[in-house]
Amino acid sequence: MGSGGHTMEMLELLKNLDNRYSPRCYIVADTDHMSKDKVRE
């Protein structure tokens, strides 16, 4: 997800998705700790 300006927009879109789109699967690099934390929130 990164730390750029589009990250917050993407997180808002994901937060508001209907349960029809669950479960979700995210692919994150082992070294990308920031994105892992943001997706878990």
Secondary structure, DSSP 8 states (H G I E B T S, - for coil): --SSHHHHHHHHHHHT--GGG-S------TT-HHHHHHHH-
